[in-house]
Amino acid sequence: MSALDMDEKLFNWKRKRKEVMHGGSGMGMSSQWCAVQRLACILIAAVIFAATATGLVAREKIFDFLGTPTGSTPPGWRSEVGGSSNQPGQWQVVIDTIPSISASLDPLASGERMVQSPVLAQTGRVTVNEHFPMLVYEDAFCRDFTMSLKFKIVEGNVDAMAGICFRFVDPKNYYVIRASSKDATLRFYKYFQGLRDEPIGPQVEIPRGEWMDLRVKADGPRFQAWLNGKKAFDEPVVDYSFDKGLVGIWTKSDSVSHFGAIRLDYTPLRTMAEVLVDMAQRKFEDLEEISLYAAVKGSERIQVIASSAPTLVGRAATDLERDVLEKKHTYRARERDRTTIMTVPLEDRNGDAVAALRIVYKGFRGETETTSLIKARGVADWMTGNLGLADLMDR
């Protein structure tokens, strides 16, 4: 696809906006306009954040690890470690005998049906007491969720534990509900700035070498757990420290623990970019595609961070999108059937390019470059006005 670089001098929208802001009654008018803008920012931000809390579709993830080679870590999971040791956990897929999640077809069969299946295992034997290997799932940044799994504590001298960590921010800030066969407890902990809060939970036998069911549910600031179907806490644990984060599995010290039949039901949080694209798609109904390219936090990679075409999310930027971001150039391309592709900078209120906006629509016969740019600028101006007070990558 060829692209034609437009002459930005002919379409200096920032200059026009500045003329409007400073027109009329001089500085008085400008001050009033700025005050109105600040108020609008607050109202718009409130509307957008309300939008993130509604209309979200719950997702379900079932992990069977069938496609992951034994001895390796499954894709989408990230190893983390808390405590005083910097040694990472040794997480890998192994084959184990585990109760089947499906019922036996044999009417005469009694008890659980056991099958050979891949499971996740932490096999490291670090003997430091304050050593917490975790494996967090990177694709489920959420607030509310239910995670269920089967765990089996195999070995452990210093400790013998297995659990579910959640609202994970970093290795020093998260919640965990864990079972211990050594001291026969099921406990809720909060780690805040690396310090552990007082534990909450009952005494309960956790035999080694046996599969047990653990389910954890987070509903706002309220948390509950079930061990083998029995409620762990008489009343939900309530804490307001962390309202969002990742979820994962957790062990301690030299615990060798296995995890299988993992299921995660959650309501994903959305970024400002995703909300903006959804709102723009509803407002500009004649657009076939709206995509935002921006830098990924903590990386120099520029990619699609939000799109009305979900399959495009994650696609790397080309030199064209990079040029739009770095030099604020504008590009136009026309394909067959009058399909028009415009790529323009999306600027914040300081005039800095925060994303490259790409729109695709059906143009009309004889449509000029000027007309195409006016349309693209209209979408970009509307999105700029709705950026509110949040970063595009904020959730």
Summary of the structure (lengths in Angstrom):
residues: 395
radius of gyration: 26.5
end to end distance: 34.2
largest distance: 89.9
contacts: 1201
relative contact order: 0.15
helix: 21%
strand: 41%
